Amino acid sequence: MSLATYLVTLKIKTNGLEKDSIHLIDATNEDNARDAALVAECHGDFNDDTAQWDGDGVDDLNGEFSYTVKSAVLVEDKDVATLKRYLLNQNS
């Protein structure tokens, strides 16, 4: 399967505060892009249970942070380089 690029927006909750985080993810489908963005945001480790799947999201650092997917949008090929340049400070 070929990869496509998705713009995934996560909602991050910690200590009663919320903010959004944006990730550009290359994945074979939207579900994989959503999961990859959640894992990329994590600071904990799924192997030692400091990060755990919780329904459609992730609890990180033993519940200190909670991540859910707010949106996932397929990016058109013509827009990928521009988004990478401005969102990720990459020149490719």
Secondary structure as GFF3:
##gff-version 3
##sequence-region A 1 92
A	DSSP	beta_strand	4	14	.	.	.	ID=ss1
A	DSSP	beta_strand	17	27	.	.	.	ID=ss2
A	DSSP	alpha_helix	30	41	.	.	.	ID=ss3
A	DSSP	beta_strand	51	54	.	.	.	ID=ss4
A	DSSP	beta_strand	57	60	.	.	.	ID=ss5
A	DSSP	beta_strand	65	74	.	.	.	ID=ss6
A	DSSP	alpha_helix	77	87	.	.	.	ID=ss7
###
